[in-house]
Amino acid sequence: MIERRAAAIGLVQSPNARSSHTRPTPSGGGAAIAVAGALVGLYLSLSGGWVLLAITVVAAGIALLGFLDDLFDLSPAIRFPVQAVLVAVLVVTASPLPGIALPFSLTLGGFALGVLVVLAGIWWINLFNFMDGIDGIAASQAIIILLGAAALWLAQDSTALALPLLVLLFAVVAAAFGFMVRNWPPAKIFMGDAGSNFLAMVILAVAALTIANGALGYAGWIILVSVFLVDATVTLVRRLSRGERPWIAHRRHAYQQLSRRFGHRNITLLYAGLSLLWALPLAWCAQARPDLQWWLVIICIVPLAGFTLWAGGGAATE
């Protein structure tokens, strides 16, 4: 329906300074993922309790914010505070989160950890949106990350398959698969901020709750999302180092630079391969060997950072 009525409701995306496309294309299709996921979440919350209801409300709220941004191009002064509140609600819902061991027998926990996780969550939501710039890449990464997390979880606790949170995860994956049929290169419709916000928040929610219940660790999750995380972060740091304003639209992420040379399909598949064949096995190792987990984070991230620099992520020119 959105694809057919996109022009009437102002959801046709024309090529701009950020986009990697050359023709106007309907946008906002990711709203279907959000609606389907929210309906399943509400149904599951009847038996899953207030935690699942809170996750559903927060994810639906961030999707609504994204949909309004799709329509009206909201100011960062509006978006960031709302994102902060919604992420903070999620962190409180998942609390208490386990502390992070630091050198010299110190532990990061309590309020300080909560603030750090909120800031990281805001960055994750925005970077996921930044990385939704070529056909199929955001939906495919969300599917791989969520299914990867489910596989790691079930590998150590097969009874988790019956948990409402895992059922919601599979429902969101199914919705993302359905959307990707129309978003696979060459895309007939784009995801839009509603879809990218919703998927990012669902990933964040699954991460927070599995960390809180001990099913997965911080290091494992950092590795799982590392392909998107490193591209966006290295690009941002390079731009900030030149004094560029981070909220100004651009198309100089590594995946965008590469897509202009090799095409959308090839780079979407490349990033899927990096997540499946590089990040996921290392995340499994981090779960299996917690004594090595932070070394494995370094082993994962350093080559990805080198790849991003080689591809021109954050370079001064396209």
C-alpha positions as CSV (number, residue, x, y, z in Angstrom):
1,M,0.0,0.0,0.0
2,I,2.8,2.4,0.9
3,E,4.5,1.7,-2.4
4,R,1.4,2.5,-4.4
5,R,0.5,5.6,-2.5
6,A,4.0,6.9,-1.8
7,A,3.6,10.0,-4.0
8,A,0.3,11.0,-2.5
9,I,1.6,10.9,1.1
10,G,5.0,12.5,0.3
11,L,7.2,9.4,0.6
12,V,9.0,9.5,-2.7
13,Q,12.8,9.9,-2.1
14,S,14.6,12.0,-4.7
15,P,18.3,11.7,-5.2
16,N,20.2,14.0,-2.7
17,A,23.6,14.6,-1.1
18,R,23.2,11.4,1.0
19,S,21.6,9.0,-1.4
20,S,23.3,6.5,-3.7
21,H,20.4,6.4,-6.1
22,T,19.8,8.2,-9.4
23,R,16.0,8.2,-9.7
24,P,13.0,9.0,-7.4
25,T,11.9,5.9,-5.5
26,P,9.1,5.3,-3.0
27,S,10.3,5.2,0.6
28,G,8.8,4.4,4.0
29,G,8.4,0.7,3.2
30,G,10.0,-0.3,6.4
31,A,6.9,0.9,8.2
32,A,5.4,-2.4,7.3
33,I,8.1,-4.2,9.3
34,A,7.4,-1.9,12.3
35,V,3.6,-2.5,12.1
36,A,4.0,-6.3,11.8
37,G,6.5,-6.5,14.6
38,A,4.5,-4.2,16.9
39,L,1.3,-6.3,16.4
40,V,3.2,-9.5,17.2
41,G,4.8,-7.9,20.2
42,L,1.5,-6.7,21.5
43,Y,0.0,-10.2,21.1
44,L,3.0,-11.8,22.8
45,S,2.9,-9.3,25.7
46,L,-0.4,-10.9,26.8
47,S,1.7,-13.8,28.0
48,G,5.1,-12.3,28.0
49,G,4.5,-9.7,30.6
50,W,5.2,-6.0,31.0
51,V,8.9,-6.3,29.7
52,L,7.8,-7.4,26.3
53,L,5.1,-4.8,26.3
54,A,7.6,-2.1,27.1
55,I,9.9,-3.2,24.3
56,T,7.1,-3.2,21.9
57,V,6.0,0.3,22.9
58,V,9.5,1.7,22.7
59,A,10.2,0.1,19.3
60,A,6.8,1.4,18.0
61,G,7.6,4.8,19.4
62,I,11.0,5.0,17.6
63,A,9.4,3.8,14.4
64,L,6.7,6.5,14.6
65,L,9.5,9.1,15.2
66,G,11.2,7.8,12.0
67,F,8.0,7.9,10.0
68,L,7.5,11.5,11.0
69,D,11.1,12.2,10.0
70,D,10.4,10.6,6.7
71,L,7.5,12.9,6.1
72,F,8.7,16.2,7.7
73,D,12.5,15.9,7.9
74,L,12.6,16.5,11.7
75,S,15.3,18.6,13.3
76,P,18.1,16.8,15.3
77,A,16.9,19.0,18.2
78,I,13.7,17.0,18.1
79,R,14.9,13.6,17.2
80,F,17.8,13.2,19.6
81,P,15.9,14.0,22.8
82,V,13.1,11.6,21.9
83,Q,15.6,8.9,21.0
84,A,17.3,9.4,24.3
85,V,14.1,9.0,26.3
86,L,13.1,5.9,24.4
87,V,16.5,4.3,24.8
88,A,16.6,5.2,28.5
89,V,13.2,3.5,29.0
90,L,14.6,0.4,27.3
91,V,17.7,0.4,29.5
92,V,15.6,0.8,32.6
93,T,13.4,-2.1,31.4
94,A,16.4,-4.4,30.9
95,S,18.1,-3.4,34.2
96,P,20.1,-4.4,36.1
97,L,22.8,-4.9,33.5
98,P,25.9,-6.7,34.5
99,G,29.0,-4.6,35.2
100,I,32.0,-4.5,32.8
101,A,35.3,-5.4,34.3
102,L,38.0,-2.7,33.8
103,P,41.8,-2.8,34.4
104,F,43.1,-2.4,38.0
105,S,40.2,-4.4,39.4
106,L,37.7,-1.7,38.6
107,T,34.1,-2.4,37.4
108,L,31.9,-0.1,35.3
109,G,28.4,-0.5,36.6
110,G,25.3,1.2,38.0
111,F,24.3,4.6,36.8
112,A,27.6,5.2,34.9
113,L,27.0,2.0,32.9
114,G,23.4,3.0,32.3
115,V,24.4,6.4,30.9
116,L,27.1,4.7,28.6
117,V,24.6,2.2,27.3
118,V,22.0,5.0,26.6
119,L,24.6,7.0,24.6
120,A,25.7,3.8,22.8
121,G,22.1,3.0,22.0
122,I,21.5,6.5,20.5
123,W,24.5,6.1,18.4
124,W,23.4,2.6,17.3
125,I,20.0,3.9,16.2
126,N,21.5,6.7,14.2
127,L,24.3,4.7,12.6
128,F,21.9,2.0,11.5
129,N,19.9,4.8,9.8
130,F,23.2,6.1,8.2
131,M,24.0,2.6,6.9
132,D,20.7,2.2,5.2
133,G,22.0,3.8,2.0
134,I,22.0,1.1,-0.7
135,D,19.5,-1.5,-1.7
136,G,19.0,-4.4,0.7
137,I,21.9,-3.7,3.1
138,A,20.0,-2.7,6.2
139,A,17.4,-5.4,6.0
140,S,20.0,-8.1,5.3
141,Q,22.2,-7.0,8.1
142,A,19.3,-6.9,10.6
143,I,18.3,-10.4,9.6
144,I,21.9,-11.8,10.0
145,I,22.4,-10.0,13.3
146,L,19.1,-11.2,14.8
147,L,19.4,-14.8,13.5
148,G,23.1,-14.8,14.6
149,A,22.1,-13.7,18.1
150,A,19.3,-16.4,18.2
151,A,21.8,-19.1,17.1
152,L,24.3,-18.1,19.8
153,W,21.5,-18.0,22.4
154,L,20.0,-21.4,21.4
155,A,23.4,-23.0,21.3
156,Q,23.7,-22.7,25.1
157,D,20.0,-22.8,26.0
158,S,17.7,-24.8,23.7
159,T,14.7,-24.0,25.9
160,A,14.9,-20.4,24.9
161,L,13.0,-21.3,21.7
162,A,9.7,-21.0,23.6
163,L,10.5,-17.6,25.1
164,P,8.3,-14.7,23.8
165,L,11.3,-12.5,23.1
166,L,12.7,-15.1,20.7
167,V,9.3,-15.5,19.0
168,L,9.3,-11.7,18.5
169,L,12.8,-11.9,17.1
170,F,11.7,-14.4,14.5
171,A,8.6,-12.4,13.6
172,V,10.7,-9.3,13.0
173,V,13.1,-11.4,10.9
174,A,10.2,-12.7,8.8
175,A,8.9,-9.2,8.3
176,A,12.3,-8.0,7.2
177,F,12.5,-10.9,4.7
178,G,9.2,-9.9,3.3
179,F,10.3,-6.3,2.9
180,M,13.6,-7.3,1.3
181,V,11.7,-8.9,-1.6
182,R,10.9,-5.4,-2.7
183,N,14.1,-3.8,-1.5
184,W,16.6,-6.2,-3.0
185,P,18.7,-4.5,-5.7
186,P,17.4,-2.9,-7.8
187,A,15.0,-1.7,-5.1
188,K,11.4,-1.0,-5.8
189,I,10.9,0.8,-2.4
190,F,13.2,2.0,0.3
191,M,13.1,1.3,4.0
192,G,12.9,4.8,5.3
193,D,13.6,5.9,8.9
194,A,10.6,4.2,10.3
195,G,11.9,0.8,9.3
196,S,15.6,1.4,10.1
197,N,14.7,2.9,13.5
198,F,12.5,0.0,14.4
199,L,15.0,-2.7,13.4
200,A,17.8,-0.9,15.3
201,M,15.7,-0.7,18.4
202,V,14.6,-4.3,18.2
203,I,18.3,-5.3,17.9
204,L,19.2,-3.0,20.8
205,A,16.3,-4.5,22.9
206,V,17.4,-8.1,22.2
207,A,21.0,-7.2,23.1
208,A,20.0,-5.5,26.3
209,L,17.8,-8.3,27.5
210,T,20.2,-11.1,26.5
211,I,23.0,-9.3,28.3
212,A,20.9,-8.8,31.4
213,N,19.9,-12.5,31.6
214,G,23.4,-13.7,30.8
215,A,22.5,-15.4,27.5
216,L,25.0,-13.3,25.5
217,G,27.8,-10.9,26.6
218,Y,28.8,-7.4,25.7
219,A,31.8,-8.5,23.6
220,G,29.7,-11.0,21.6
221,W,27.2,-8.3,20.7
222,I,29.8,-5.7,19.8
223,I,31.3,-8.3,17.4
224,L,27.8,-9.3,16.0
225,V,27.1,-5.6,14.9
226,S,30.7,-4.8,14.1
227,V,30.4,-4.6,10.3
228,F,27.9,-1.7,10.5
229,L,29.5,-0.3,13.7
230,V,33.0,0.0,12.3
231,D,32.0,1.5,9.0
232,A,29.8,4.2,10.6
233,T,32.2,5.0,13.4
234,V,35.4,5.3,11.4
235,T,33.6,7.4,8.9
236,L,32.2,9.7,11.6
237,V,35.6,10.0,13.3
238,R,37.3,11.0,10.0
239,R,34.7,13.6,9.2
240,L,34.9,15.1,12.7
241,S,38.7,15.2,12.5
242,R,38.2,17.7,9.6
243,G,35.7,19.8,11.5
244,E,32.7,18.6,9.5
245,R,29.3,18.7,11.1
246,P,28.1,15.1,11.7
247,W,24.5,15.8,10.9
248,I,25.2,17.1,7.4
249,A,24.1,14.5,4.7
250,H,26.9,12.8,2.8
251,R,27.6,9.5,0.9
252,R,31.1,8.7,2.0
253,H,30.6,5.7,4.2
254,A,32.8,2.8,3.0
255,Y,29.8,0.8,1.6
256,Q,28.7,3.9,-0.4
257,Q,32.1,4.5,-1.8
258,L,32.3,0.8,-2.8
259,S,28.8,0.6,-4.2
260,R,29.6,3.3,-6.8
261,R,32.4,1.1,-8.1
262,F,30.9,-2.3,-7.8
263,G,27.2,-1.9,-7.6
264,H,24.6,-2.2,-4.8
265,R,24.0,-6.0,-5.0
266,N,27.7,-6.8,-4.8
267,I,28.4,-4.6,-1.8
268,T,25.2,-5.7,0.0
269,L,26.4,-9.3,-0.5
270,L,29.9,-8.4,0.6
271,Y,28.7,-6.9,3.9
272,A,26.5,-9.9,4.4
273,G,29.5,-12.2,3.9
274,L,31.6,-10.2,6.4
275,S,28.9,-10.5,9.0
276,L,28.3,-14.2,8.4
277,L,31.9,-15.4,7.8
278,W,33.9,-13.0,9.9
279,A,31.8,-11.4,12.7
280,L,29.5,-14.4,13.6
281,P,32.3,-17.0,14.1
282,L,34.2,-14.5,16.2
283,A,31.1,-13.8,18.3
284,W,30.7,-17.5,18.8
285,C,34.3,-17.7,20.0
286,A,33.7,-14.8,22.3
287,Q,30.8,-16.6,23.9
288,A,32.8,-19.9,24.1
289,R,35.9,-18.2,25.5
290,P,34.9,-15.3,27.8
291,D,38.6,-15.1,29.0
292,L,39.5,-14.0,25.4
293,Q,36.4,-12.0,24.5
294,W,37.9,-8.5,24.5
295,W,40.9,-9.7,22.5
296,L,38.4,-11.2,20.0
297,V,36.7,-7.8,19.8
298,I,40.0,-6.2,18.8
299,I,40.8,-9.0,16.4
300,C,37.4,-8.4,14.8
301,I,37.4,-4.6,14.7
302,V,41.0,-3.8,13.6
303,P,40.8,-5.5,10.1
304,L,37.3,-4.0,9.6
305,A,38.7,-0.5,10.4
306,G,41.5,-1.1,8.0
307,F,39.0,-2.2,5.3
308,T,36.9,0.9,5.9
309,L,39.9,3.2,5.5
310,W,41.0,1.4,2.4
311,A,37.5,1.7,0.9
312,G,37.5,5.5,1.6
313,G,35.1,5.6,4.5
314,G,34.9,9.2,5.7
315,A,37.4,10.4,3.0
316,A,37.3,14.1,2.1
317,T,36.0,13.3,-1.4
318,E,33.9,10.6,-3.0
